[in-house]
Amino acid sequence: MKIIVKKDYDSMSKEAAGIVRKEIEKKKDIVLGLATGSTPIGMYKELIRMHKEEGLDFSHVVSFNLDEYIGIDYDNPNSYHYYMKENLFDHINILKENTFIPDGNSDDLEESCRIYDKLIEEKGGIDLQILGIGANGHIGFNEPAEELNYGTSVVDLDDRTIKDNARFFNSIDEVPKKAITMGIGTIMKAKKIILMANGKNKAEAISKLIKGKKITTKLPATLLLLHPDVTVIVDEEAYSLGK
Ligand code: F6R
């Protein structure tokens, strides 16, 4: 696991965008795994800048998002469908038909999970997966538990995640309690992974991860210690509990 510590959020975001850019330039039809939340917004801004000012081309890029809430309208600004349009897709030349996000409004959620994993395989698998991390160590919405799902699945959100994500909603009661998320197996099959974290509230989870001493489903990000190509990019605050 490679660890890159940057001074602040802005330089963390630029570092991550630089790696994404290099990978797109190496393979123009790259399959990206994308995250939402507050962490990758600066990276998306930088990728948009690279597209607009330097011609970074997304026309052959395929993307799969990690997760989506269940039972939220896609025109609701808190849905991840809306988030992706607003923060990336509407500002670059990616083709809509090449962007995939789990369908949290499907009549058959289990079937839609199965189809999602199949589609990822059909597109050749994820080349580069972008991850954030929950304060509780979740990746995607794979919450700390005795057992973790291998494939894309319907999950209950942890109380801490519901509290953390309430900042995006009018009240905590509006935060969905369930989501669809790529499973740990889906994530681990990605050829290359970047995990980003900024801010003090991530410091504890990051410290446990980079200590690299224990792998536990109680801190799902530690499963990444088993992956051969993970780069963790953190700002100084997220690194503040260090090794
Ligand atoms: C988002 C996702 C989550 C977030 C995590 C951190 O698609 O899968 O694992 O990456 O909850 O969220 P932020 O970045 O808002 O702190």
py3Dmol code that shows the C-alpha trace and the ligand (Angstrom):
import py3Dmol

protein = """\
ATOM      1  CA  MET A   1       0.000   0.000   0.000  1.00  0.00           C
ATOM      2  CA  LYS A   2       1.485   3.316  -1.059  1.00  0.00           C
ATOM      3  CA  ILE A   3       0.744   6.331   1.158  1.00  0.00           C
ATOM      4  CA  ILE A   4       0.949   9.896  -0.116  1.00  0.00           C
ATOM      5  CA  VAL A   5       0.519  12.704   2.425  1.00  0.00           C
ATOM      6  CA  LYS A   6      -0.391  16.122   1.008  1.00  0.00           C
ATOM      7  CA  LYS A   7      -0.585  19.436   2.824  1.00  0.00           C
ATOM      8  CA  ASP A   8      -4.279  20.088   2.357  1.00  0.00           C
ATOM      9  CA  TYR A   9      -7.491  19.147   0.569  1.00  0.00           C
ATOM     10  CA  ASP A  10      -6.582  21.018  -2.588  1.00  0.00           C
ATOM     11  CA  SER A  11      -3.236  19.279  -3.095  1.00  0.00           C
ATOM     12  CA  MET A  12      -4.768  15.886  -2.182  1.00  0.00           C
ATOM     13  CA  SER A  13      -7.407  16.449  -4.883  1.00  0.00           C
ATOM     14  CA  LYS A  14      -4.836  17.477  -7.507  1.00  0.00           C
ATOM     15  CA  GLU A  15      -2.621  14.487  -6.725  1.00  0.00           C
ATOM     16  CA  ALA A  16      -5.564  12.102  -7.234  1.00  0.00           C
ATOM     17  CA  ALA A  17      -6.706  13.844 -10.417  1.00  0.00           C
ATOM     18  CA  GLY A  18      -3.156  13.596 -11.776  1.00  0.00           C
ATOM     19  CA  ILE A  19      -3.172   9.815 -11.333  1.00  0.00           C
ATOM     20  CA  VAL A  20      -6.611   9.495 -12.940  1.00  0.00           C
ATOM     21  CA  ARG A  21      -5.394  11.594 -15.863  1.00  0.00           C
ATOM     22  CA  LYS A  22      -2.302   9.429 -16.375  1.00  0.00           C
ATOM     23  CA  GLU A  23      -4.427   6.281 -16.381  1.00  0.00           C
ATOM     24  CA  ILE A  24      -6.913   7.740 -18.899  1.00  0.00           C
ATOM     25  CA  GLU A  25      -4.038   8.773 -21.139  1.00  0.00           C
ATOM     26  CA  LYS A  26      -2.611   5.241 -20.937  1.00  0.00           C
ATOM     27  CA  LYS A  27      -5.958   3.611 -21.770  1.00  0.00           C
ATOM     28  CA  LYS A  28      -8.567   5.841 -23.366  1.00  0.00           C
ATOM     29  CA  ASP A  29     -11.400   3.314 -22.859  1.00  0.00           C
ATOM     30  CA  ILE A  30     -10.557   2.879 -19.179  1.00  0.00           C
ATOM     31  CA  VAL A  31     -13.255   1.608 -16.817  1.00  0.00           C
ATOM     32  CA  LEU A  32     -13.377   3.887 -13.769  1.00  0.00           C
ATOM     33  CA  GLY A  33     -15.052   3.113 -10.449  1.00  0.00           C
ATOM     34  CA  LEU A  34     -16.319   6.369  -8.951  1.00  0.00           C
ATOM     35  CA  ALA A  35     -17.210   7.571  -5.471  1.00  0.00           C
ATOM     36  CA  THR A  36     -19.507  10.337  -4.273  1.00  0.00           C
ATOM     37  CA  GLY A  37     -19.527  12.266  -0.973  1.00  0.00           C
ATOM     38  CA  SER A  38     -17.528  15.367  -0.112  1.00  0.00           C
ATOM     39  CA  THR A  39     -14.036  13.843  -0.519  1.00  0.00           C
ATOM     40  CA  PRO A  40     -13.783  13.502  -4.340  1.00  0.00           C
ATOM     41  CA  ILE A  41     -15.431  16.847  -5.233  1.00  0.00           C
ATOM     42  CA  GLY A  42     -12.076  18.666  -5.529  1.00  0.00           C
ATOM     43  CA  MET A  43     -10.669  15.842  -7.670  1.00  0.00           C
ATOM     44  CA  TYR A  44     -13.697  16.035  -9.980  1.00  0.00           C
ATOM     45  CA  LYS A  45     -13.241  19.845 -10.223  1.00  0.00           C
ATOM     46  CA  GLU A  46      -9.632  19.324 -11.272  1.00  0.00           C
ATOM     47  CA  LEU A  47     -10.608  16.685 -13.856  1.00  0.00           C
ATOM     48  CA  ILE A  48     -13.208  19.103 -15.261  1.00  0.00           C
ATOM     49  CA  ARG A  49     -10.497  21.775 -15.492  1.00  0.00           C
ATOM     50  CA  MET A  50      -8.175  19.321 -17.245  1.00  0.00           C
ATOM     51  CA  HIS A  51     -10.962  18.538 -19.710  1.00  0.00           C
ATOM     52  CA  LYS A  52     -11.863  22.174 -20.401  1.00  0.00           C
ATOM     53  CA  GLU A  53      -8.394  23.697 -20.440  1.00  0.00           C
ATOM     54  CA  GLU A  54      -6.177  20.841 -21.529  1.00  0.00           C
ATOM     55  CA  GLY A  55      -8.497  18.658 -23.591  1.00  0.00           C
ATOM     56  CA  LEU A  56      -8.516  15.583 -21.333  1.00  0.00           C
ATOM     57  CA  ASP A  57     -10.797  13.270 -23.298  1.00  0.00           C
ATOM     58  CA  PHE A  58     -13.497  11.202 -21.595  1.00  0.00           C
ATOM     59  CA  SER A  59     -15.299  10.170 -24.775  1.00  0.00           C
ATOM     60  CA  HIS A  60     -14.248   6.518 -24.486  1.00  0.00           C
ATOM     61  CA  VAL A  61     -14.259   6.312 -20.673  1.00  0.00           C
ATOM     62  CA  VAL A  62     -16.730   3.988 -18.944  1.00  0.00           C
ATOM     63  CA  SER A  63     -17.712   4.554 -15.307  1.00  0.00           C
ATOM     64  CA  PHE A  64     -19.398   2.581 -12.552  1.00  0.00           C
ATOM     65  CA  ASN A  65     -20.404   4.286  -9.327  1.00  0.00           C
ATOM     66  CA  LEU A  66     -19.911   2.578  -6.009  1.00  0.00           C
ATOM     67  CA  ASP A  67     -23.326   3.114  -4.539  1.00  0.00           C
ATOM     68  CA  GLU A  68     -26.751   4.764  -4.450  1.00  0.00           C
ATOM     69  CA  TYR A  69     -29.377   5.273  -1.769  1.00  0.00           C
ATOM     70  CA  ILE A  70     -32.525   3.188  -1.999  1.00  0.00           C
ATOM     71  CA  GLY A  71     -35.832   4.920  -2.602  1.00  0.00           C
ATOM     72  CA  ILE A  72     -34.626   8.413  -3.436  1.00  0.00           C
ATOM     73  CA  ASP A  73     -35.694  10.221  -6.634  1.00  0.00           C
ATOM     74  CA  TYR A  74     -32.848  10.768  -9.054  1.00  0.00           C
ATOM     75  CA  ASP A  75     -33.778  14.449  -9.374  1.00  0.00           C
ATOM     76  CA  ASN A  76     -33.323  14.815  -5.604  1.00  0.00           C
ATOM     77  CA  PRO A  77     -29.986  16.665  -5.121  1.00  0.00           C
ATOM     78  CA  ASN A  78     -29.019  14.089  -2.468  1.00  0.00           C
ATOM     79  CA  SER A  79     -29.207  11.171  -4.882  1.00  0.00           C
ATOM     80  CA  TYR A  80     -25.888  10.009  -6.254  1.00  0.00           C
ATOM     81  CA  HIS A  81     -27.342  10.112  -9.772  1.00  0.00           C
ATOM     82  CA  TYR A  82     -27.865  13.859  -9.312  1.00  0.00           C
ATOM     83  CA  TYR A  83     -24.486  14.303  -7.613  1.00  0.00           C
ATOM     84  CA  MET A  84     -22.596  12.719 -10.520  1.00  0.00           C
ATOM     85  CA  LYS A  85     -24.312  14.891 -13.135  1.00  0.00           C
ATOM     86  CA  GLU A  86     -23.762  18.022 -11.072  1.00  0.00           C
ATOM     87  CA  ASN A  87     -20.155  17.348 -10.010  1.00  0.00           C
ATOM     88  CA  LEU A  88     -18.730  15.629 -13.097  1.00  0.00           C
ATOM     89  CA  PHE A  89     -20.771  14.190 -15.955  1.00  0.00           C
ATOM     90  CA  ASP A  90     -22.444  17.435 -17.116  1.00  0.00           C
ATOM     91  CA  HIS A  91     -19.049  19.146 -17.418  1.00  0.00           C
ATOM     92  CA  ILE A  92     -16.984  16.594 -19.354  1.00  0.00           C
ATOM     93  CA  ASN A  93     -17.453  14.695 -22.620  1.00  0.00           C
ATOM     94  CA  ILE A  94     -18.258  11.284 -21.111  1.00  0.00           C
ATOM     95  CA  LEU A  95     -21.131   9.554 -22.922  1.00  0.00           C
ATOM     96  CA  LYS A  96     -24.237   9.104 -20.796  1.00  0.00           C
ATOM     97  CA  GLU A  97     -24.573   5.525 -22.034  1.00  0.00           C
ATOM     98  CA  ASN A  98     -21.113   4.780 -20.640  1.00  0.00           C
ATOM     99  CA  THR A  99     -21.992   5.849 -17.089  1.00  0.00           C
ATOM    100  CA  PHE A 100     -23.517   3.364 -14.654  1.00  0.00           C
ATOM    101  CA  ILE A 101     -24.885   3.909 -11.150  1.00  0.00           C
ATOM    102  CA  PRO A 102     -26.666   1.256  -9.052  1.00  0.00           C
ATOM    103  CA  ASP A 103     -30.444   1.505  -9.440  1.00  0.00           C
ATOM    104  CA  GLY A 104     -31.830   2.194  -5.986  1.00  0.00           C
ATOM    105  CA  ASN A 105     -35.328   2.575  -7.423  1.00  0.00           C
ATOM    106  CA  SER A 106     -35.536  -0.782  -9.157  1.00  0.00           C
ATOM    107  CA  ASP A 107     -38.626  -2.939  -8.536  1.00  0.00           C
ATOM    108  CA  ASP A 108     -36.249  -5.873  -8.148  1.00  0.00           C
ATOM    109  CA  LEU A 109     -33.252  -4.629  -6.178  1.00  0.00           C
ATOM    110  CA  GLU A 110     -31.574  -8.038  -5.873  1.00  0.00           C
ATOM    111  CA  GLU A 111     -31.749  -8.554  -9.622  1.00  0.00           C
ATOM    112  CA  SER A 112     -30.394  -5.078 -10.281  1.00  0.00           C
ATOM    113  CA  CYS A 113     -27.383  -5.872  -8.024  1.00  0.00           C
ATOM    114  CA  ARG A 114     -26.727  -9.045  -9.991  1.00  0.00           C
ATOM    115  CA  ILE A 115     -26.985  -7.210 -13.305  1.00  0.00           C
ATOM    116  CA  TYR A 116     -24.603  -4.507 -12.048  1.00  0.00           C
ATOM    117  CA  ASP A 117     -21.807  -6.988 -11.276  1.00  0.00           C
ATOM    118  CA  LYS A 118     -22.387  -8.743 -14.593  1.00  0.00           C
ATOM    119  CA  LEU A 119     -22.170  -5.477 -16.479  1.00  0.00           C
ATOM    120  CA  ILE A 120     -18.885  -4.578 -14.774  1.00  0.00           C
ATOM    121  CA  GLU A 121     -17.502  -7.934 -15.877  1.00  0.00           C
ATOM    122  CA  GLU A 122     -18.810  -7.488 -19.420  1.00  0.00           C
ATOM    123  CA  LYS A 123     -17.017  -4.137 -19.668  1.00  0.00           C
ATOM    124  CA  GLY A 124     -13.763  -5.885 -18.720  1.00  0.00           C
ATOM    125  CA  GLY A 125     -13.700  -5.071 -14.982  1.00  0.00           C
ATOM    126  CA  ILE A 126     -12.749  -1.865 -13.200  1.00  0.00           C
ATOM    127  CA  ASP A 127      -9.302  -0.550 -14.119  1.00  0.00           C
ATOM    128  CA  LEU A 128      -9.136   2.234 -11.548  1.00  0.00           C
ATOM    129  CA  GLN A 129     -11.381   2.478  -8.501  1.00  0.00           C
ATOM    130  CA  ILE A 130     -11.684   5.752  -6.566  1.00  0.00           C
ATOM    131  CA  LEU A 131     -12.674   5.383  -2.916  1.00  0.00           C
ATOM    132  CA  GLY A 132     -13.422   7.633   0.013  1.00  0.00           C
ATOM    133  CA  ILE A 133     -13.593   6.194   3.509  1.00  0.00           C
ATOM    134  CA  GLY A 134     -16.247   6.518   6.199  1.00  0.00           C
ATOM    135  CA  ALA A 135     -15.217   7.690   9.667  1.00  0.00           C
ATOM    136  CA  ASN A 136     -16.155   4.142  10.696  1.00  0.00           C
ATOM    137  CA  GLY A 137     -13.865   2.652   8.049  1.00  0.00           C
ATOM    138  CA  HIS A 138     -16.536   1.778   5.500  1.00  0.00           C
ATOM    139  CA  ILE A 139     -15.715   1.669   1.781  1.00  0.00           C
ATOM    140  CA  GLY A 140     -18.611   2.053  -0.597  1.00  0.00           C
ATOM    141  CA  PHE A 141     -21.410   1.412   1.876  1.00  0.00           C
ATOM    142  CA  ASN A 142     -19.802  -1.767   3.180  1.00  0.00           C
ATOM    143  CA  GLU A 143     -20.336  -1.024   6.851  1.00  0.00           C
ATOM    144  CA  PRO A 144     -18.415  -2.625   9.752  1.00  0.00           C
ATOM    145  CA  ALA A 145     -19.957  -6.053  10.438  1.00  0.00           C
ATOM    146  CA  GLU A 146     -19.205  -9.686  11.220  1.00  0.00           C
ATOM    147  CA  GLU A 147     -19.569 -10.532   7.538  1.00  0.00           C
ATOM    148  CA  LEU A 148     -19.233  -8.417   4.418  1.00  0.00           C
ATOM    149  CA  ASN A 149     -20.914  -8.868   1.054  1.00  0.00           C
ATOM    150  CA  TYR A 150     -18.783 -10.087  -1.819  1.00  0.00           C
ATOM    151  CA  GLY A 151     -20.857  -8.724  -4.701  1.00  0.00           C
ATOM    152  CA  THR A 152     -23.066  -5.678  -5.192  1.00  0.00           C
ATOM    153  CA  SER A 153     -25.775  -5.827  -2.517  1.00  0.00           C
ATOM    154  CA  VAL A 154     -28.579  -4.100  -0.689  1.00  0.00           C
ATOM    155  CA  VAL A 155     -27.307  -2.935   2.714  1.00  0.00           C
ATOM    156  CA  ASP A 156     -28.489  -1.151   5.860  1.00  0.00           C
ATOM    157  CA  LEU A 157     -26.562   2.004   6.620  1.00  0.00           C
ATOM    158  CA  ASP A 158     -24.752   2.202   9.935  1.00  0.00           C
ATOM    159  CA  ASP A 159     -26.057   4.710  12.533  1.00  0.00           C
ATOM    160  CA  ARG A 160     -22.766   6.609  12.325  1.00  0.00           C
ATOM    161  CA  THR A 161     -23.025   6.852   8.518  1.00  0.00           C
ATOM    162  CA  ILE A 162     -26.614   8.110   8.786  1.00  0.00           C
ATOM    163  CA  LYS A 163     -25.443  10.757  11.294  1.00  0.00           C
ATOM    164  CA  ASP A 164     -22.407  11.703   9.154  1.00  0.00           C
ATOM    165  CA  ASN A 165     -24.492  12.012   6.000  1.00  0.00           C
ATOM    166  CA  ALA A 166     -27.282  13.996   7.701  1.00  0.00           C
ATOM    167  CA  ARG A 167     -25.219  17.122   6.932  1.00  0.00           C
ATOM    168  CA  PHE A 168     -26.360  16.868   3.302  1.00  0.00           C
ATOM    169  CA  PHE A 169     -30.091  16.594   4.184  1.00  0.00           C
ATOM    170  CA  ASN A 170     -32.620  18.942   5.862  1.00  0.00           C
ATOM    171  CA  SER A 171     -32.900  16.571   8.806  1.00  0.00           C
ATOM    172  CA  ILE A 172     -31.551  13.213   9.914  1.00  0.00           C
ATOM    173  CA  ASP A 173     -35.002  11.660   9.319  1.00  0.00           C
ATOM    174  CA  GLU A 174     -34.629  12.310   5.589  1.00  0.00           C
ATOM    175  CA  VAL A 175     -31.424  10.243   5.278  1.00  0.00           C
ATOM    176  CA  PRO A 176     -32.242   6.924   3.596  1.00  0.00           C
ATOM    177  CA  LYS A 177     -31.546   3.921   5.807  1.00  0.00           C
ATOM    178  CA  LYS A 178     -30.678   1.559   2.967  1.00  0.00           C
ATOM    179  CA  ALA A 179     -28.432   1.631  -0.063  1.00  0.00           C
ATOM    180  CA  ILE A 180     -27.087  -0.472  -2.896  1.00  0.00           C
ATOM    181  CA  THR A 181     -23.321  -0.783  -2.825  1.00  0.00           C
ATOM    182  CA  MET A 182     -20.635  -2.605  -4.740  1.00  0.00           C
ATOM    183  CA  GLY A 183     -19.449  -5.428  -2.497  1.00  0.00           C
ATOM    184  CA  ILE A 184     -15.948  -5.901  -1.144  1.00  0.00           C
ATOM    185  CA  GLY A 185     -15.267  -8.486  -3.877  1.00  0.00           C
ATOM    186  CA  THR A 186     -16.426  -6.069  -6.580  1.00  0.00           C
ATOM    187  CA  ILE A 187     -14.068  -3.406  -5.197  1.00  0.00           C
ATOM    188  CA  MET A 188     -11.127  -5.793  -4.664  1.00  0.00           C
ATOM    189  CA  LYS A 189     -11.323  -6.982  -8.273  1.00  0.00           C
ATOM    190  CA  ALA A 190     -10.378  -3.473  -9.472  1.00  0.00           C
ATOM    191  CA  LYS A 191      -6.897  -3.510 -10.978  1.00  0.00           C
ATOM    192  CA  LYS A 192      -5.819  -0.304  -9.255  1.00  0.00           C
ATOM    193  CA  ILE A 193      -7.344   1.552  -6.308  1.00  0.00           C
ATOM    194  CA  ILE A 194      -6.978   5.104  -4.993  1.00  0.00           C
ATOM    195  CA  LEU A 195      -8.386   5.844  -1.550  1.00  0.00           C
ATOM    196  CA  MET A 196      -8.639   9.490  -0.533  1.00  0.00           C
ATOM    197  CA  ALA A 197      -9.259  10.951   2.908  1.00  0.00           C
ATOM    198  CA  ASN A 198      -9.142  14.432   4.350  1.00  0.00           C
ATOM    199  CA  GLY A 199     -10.000  16.018   7.661  1.00  0.00           C
ATOM    200  CA  LYS A 200      -9.616  15.078  11.320  1.00  0.00           C
ATOM    201  CA  ASN A 201     -12.718  12.891  11.479  1.00  0.00           C
ATOM    202  CA  LYS A 202     -10.985  10.387   9.163  1.00  0.00           C
ATOM    203  CA  ALA A 203      -7.734  10.314  11.175  1.00  0.00           C
ATOM    204  CA  GLU A 204      -8.646   7.362  13.372  1.00  0.00           C
ATOM    205  CA  ALA A 205      -9.745   5.114  10.504  1.00  0.00           C
ATOM    206  CA  ILE A 206      -6.717   6.146   8.420  1.00  0.00           C
ATOM    207  CA  SER A 207      -4.331   5.481  11.269  1.00  0.00           C
ATOM    208  CA  LYS A 208      -5.717   1.961  11.750  1.00  0.00           C
ATOM    209  CA  LEU A 209      -5.546   1.317   8.006  1.00  0.00           C
ATOM    210  CA  ILE A 210      -1.990   2.494   7.452  1.00  0.00           C
ATOM    211  CA  LYS A 211      -0.671   0.809  10.574  1.00  0.00           C
ATOM    212  CA  GLY A 212      -1.421  -2.234   8.464  1.00  0.00           C
ATOM    213  CA  LYS A 213      -1.436  -4.608  11.395  1.00  0.00           C
ATOM    214  CA  LYS A 214      -4.932  -6.080  11.360  1.00  0.00           C
ATOM    215  CA  ILE A 215      -7.385  -7.011   8.670  1.00  0.00           C
ATOM    216  CA  THR A 216     -10.905  -6.929  10.003  1.00  0.00           C
ATOM    217  CA  THR A 217     -14.438  -6.740   8.664  1.00  0.00           C
ATOM    218  CA  LYS A 218     -15.030  -4.341  11.590  1.00  0.00           C
ATOM    219  CA  LEU A 219     -12.983  -1.799   9.606  1.00  0.00           C
ATOM    220  CA  PRO A 220     -13.777  -2.757   6.019  1.00  0.00           C
ATOM    221  CA  ALA A 221     -11.042  -0.554   4.492  1.00  0.00           C
ATOM    222  CA  THR A 222      -8.414  -2.873   6.046  1.00  0.00           C
ATOM    223  CA  LEU A 223      -9.397  -5.510   3.449  1.00  0.00           C
ATOM    224  CA  LEU A 224      -7.538  -3.243   1.002  1.00  0.00           C
ATOM    225  CA  LEU A 225      -4.291  -4.336   2.678  1.00  0.00           C
ATOM    226  CA  LEU A 226      -4.717  -7.538   0.667  1.00  0.00           C
ATOM    227  CA  HIS A 227      -4.844  -5.696  -2.668  1.00  0.00           C
ATOM    228  CA  PRO A 228      -1.602  -5.422  -4.693  1.00  0.00           C
ATOM    229  CA  ASP A 229      -2.083  -1.871  -6.017  1.00  0.00           C
ATOM    230  CA  VAL A 230      -3.608   0.614  -3.575  1.00  0.00           C
ATOM    231  CA  THR A 231      -2.554   4.247  -3.211  1.00  0.00           C
ATOM    232  CA  VAL A 232      -3.863   6.109  -0.163  1.00  0.00           C
ATOM    233  CA  ILE A 233      -3.805   9.884  -0.608  1.00  0.00           C
ATOM    234  CA  VAL A 234      -4.463  11.865   2.565  1.00  0.00           C
ATOM    235  CA  ASP A 235      -4.170  15.425   3.787  1.00  0.00           C
ATOM    236  CA  GLU A 236      -2.183  16.241   6.926  1.00  0.00           C
ATOM    237  CA  GLU A 237      -5.291  16.246   9.123  1.00  0.00           C
ATOM    238  CA  ALA A 238      -6.360  12.759   8.070  1.00  0.00           C
ATOM    239  CA  TYR A 239      -2.749  11.647   8.649  1.00  0.00           C
ATOM    240  CA  SER A 240      -2.528  13.400  12.020  1.00  0.00           C
ATOM    241  CA  LEU A 241      -2.714  10.201  14.084  1.00  0.00           C
ATOM    242  CA  GLY A 242       0.059   8.935  11.802  1.00  0.00           C
ATOM    243  CA  LYS A 243       1.579   5.548  12.083  1.00  0.00           C
TER     244      LYS A 243
END
"""
ligand_1 = """\
16
F6R
C -19.518 7.346 -1.544
C -19.070 6.224 -0.718
C -18.693 6.414 0.718
C -17.912 7.694 0.969
C -17.616 7.848 2.452
C -16.933 9.158 2.755
O -19.836 6.907 -2.835
O -19.041 5.130 -1.181
O -17.919 5.312 1.142
O -16.730 7.684 0.230
O -18.801 7.780 3.185
O -17.814 10.204 2.513
P -17.326 11.716 2.508
O -16.408 11.855 1.353
O -18.597 12.532 2.317
O -16.658 11.964 3.818
"""
view = py3Dmol.view(width=600, height=400)
view.addModel(protein, "pdb")
view.setStyle({"model": 0}, {"cartoon": {"style": "trace"}})
view.addModel(ligand_1, "xyz")
view.setStyle({"model": 1}, {"stick": {}})
view.zoomTo()
view.show()
